[in-house]
Amino acid sequence: MRVVVDAVDWGVKDGLILHDVSAEFPDGSVTGLIGPNGSGKTSLLHVVAGLRRPERGTVRMADDDVHAWPDRVRARRVALLEQHASTTLDLTVRQVVELGRVPHRGRWPGRLDEGHEQVEESLRLGRVADLADRRWQTLSGGERQRVQLARALAQEPSVLMLDEPTNHLDLRHQIDFLSTVKALGITTIAALHDLDLAAAFCDRLVVMRDGHVVAAGPVEDVLSAELVHDVYGVRATVDHHEAAGRLHVVWHR
Ligand SMILES: Nc1ncnc2c1ncn2[C@@H]1O[C@H](COP(=O)(O)OP(=O)(O)OP(=O)(O)O)[C@@H](O)[C@H]1O
């Protein structure tokens, strides 16, 4: 599903946080949302996910205004993996993943087992099938992140939003996680801090600074030493890495 953010302002009582943000996310593409701490990435994800209503501007998915959708419709179409997912409920991993099916269930009891296949498939895709009977509270940070991906996949969303999804993952799991996401073919918007991971897995980048979009487009067009310096204040070399077959960022002082 194509996502179009058009001239969005969003703020709190102390002032605007997102200023005139416009961005396009083509159907099936993976877009990295990058920018320094506090630049507005999470705020934008929340507005796009429909959790925050813009003061001005619109977010459209397949030409519908996301903020006009009833909550249940939105919950079927959009999945958001929060930065610090937590629950105080004493649930097993399988029960957490089953929560992803809630927006799809009928209103009547007796149909609670529907979506069983999607739950099993999502456990497999999230590489957490072996943890299915473990209690959520006993999992490591990285295991929880993979379970949250499985929960989001059980939702069968048309748009997947990830807020720093790899921050607890070791190198192998970072690569596995983002490879899985890319192979899904779902329109994905991921806030990422690691520019090398963004270059490796994203088709496009949207770069934010102080609540503004300062650059957007295909990774090869956007990621440059000048951009890294302008946006992060860090000197870097950005070049094509032969063996990796992609752009590669090396910072230096
Ligand atoms: N509810 C709120 N009330 C007050 N300020 C807020 C609120 N939500 C966000 N902010 C502020 O808006 C700015 C953008 O925050 P946001 O979390 O969107 O940034 P971010 O780019 O995701 O940051 P990080 O990389 O640190 O996660 C920050 O200065 C933050 O303190």
The ligand as an SDF file (V2000), in Angstrom:
LIG
                    3D

 31 33  0  0  0  0  0  0  0  0999 V2000
    4.5780   14.2610   23.9430 N   0  0  0  0  0  0  0  0  0  0  0  0
    5.6350   15.0700   23.8700 C   0  0  0  0  0  0  0  0  0  0  0  0
    5.7360   16.1670   24.6750 N   0  0  0  0  0  0  0  0  0  0  0  0
    6.8010   17.0050   24.5960 C   0  0  0  0  0  0  0  0  0  0  0  0
    7.8250   16.8370   23.7170 N   0  0  0  0  0  0  0  0  0  0  0  0
    7.7640   15.7600   22.8990 C   0  0  0  0  0  0  0  0  0  0  0  0
    6.6850   14.8470   22.9180 C   0  0  0  0  0  0  0  0  0  0  0  0
    6.9120   13.8910   21.9660 N   0  0  0  0  0  0  0  0  0  0  0  0
    8.0900   14.2170   21.3940 C   0  0  0  0  0  0  0  0  0  0  0  0
    8.6140   15.3400   21.9550 N   0  0  0  0  0  0  0  0  0  0  0  0
    9.8600   16.0050   21.5700 C   0  0  0  0  0  0  0  0  0  0  0  0
    9.8790   16.0900   20.1560 O   0  0  0  0  0  0  0  0  0  0  0  0
   11.1820   15.9040   19.6550 C   0  0  0  0  0  0  0  0  0  0  0  0
   11.1820   14.7610   18.6600 C   0  0  0  0  0  0  0  0  0  0  0  0
   11.0340   13.5400   19.3900 O   0  0  0  0  0  0  0  0  0  0  0  0
   11.0140   12.1260   18.6630 P   0  0  0  0  0  0  0  0  0  0  0  0
   10.8700   11.0750   19.7180 O   0  0  0  0  0  0  0  0  0  0  0  0
   10.0200   12.1590   17.5720 O   0  0  0  0  0  0  0  0  0  0  0  0
   12.4940   12.0930   18.0390 O   0  0  0  0  0  0  0  0  0  0  0  0
   13.3390   10.8910   17.4430 P   0  0  0  0  0  0  0  0  0  0  0  0
   13.9610   11.4030   16.1860 O   0  0  0  0  0  0  0  0  0  0  0  0
   12.5180    9.6530   17.3390 O   0  0  0  0  0  0  0  0  0  0  0  0
   14.4570   10.7130   18.5590 O   0  0  0  0  0  0  0  0  0  0  0  0
   15.3630    9.4610   19.0280 P   0  0  0  0  0  0  0  0  0  0  0  0
   16.3190    9.1800   17.9030 O   0  0  0  0  0  0  0  0  0  0  0  0
   16.0580   10.0220   20.2260 O   0  0  0  0  0  0  0  0  0  0  0  0
   14.4550    8.3190   19.3620 O   0  0  0  0  0  0  0  0  0  0  0  0
   12.0820   15.6790   20.8670 C   0  0  0  0  0  0  0  0  0  0  0  0
   12.6850   16.9060   21.2080 O   0  0  0  0  0  0  0  0  0  0  0  0
   11.1010   15.2180   21.9360 C   0  0  0  0  0  0  0  0  0  0  0  0
   11.5740   15.5620   23.2310 O   0  0  0  0  0  0  0  0  0  0  0  0
  1  2  1  0
  2  3  1  0
  2  7  2  0
  3  4  2  0
  4  5  1  0
  5  6  2  0
  6  7  1  0
  6 10  1  0
  7  8  1  0
  8  9  2  0
  9 10  1  0
 10 11  1  0
 11 12  1  0
 11 30  1  0
 12 13  1  0
 13 14  1  0
 13 28  1  0
 14 15  1  0
 15 16  1  0
 16 17  2  0
 16 18  1  0
 16 19  1  0
 19 20  1  0
 20 21  2  0
 20 22  1  0
 20 23  1  0
 23 24  1  0
 24 25  2  0
 24 26  1  0
 24 27  1  0
 28 29  1  0
 28 30  1  0
 30 31  1  0
M  END
$$$$
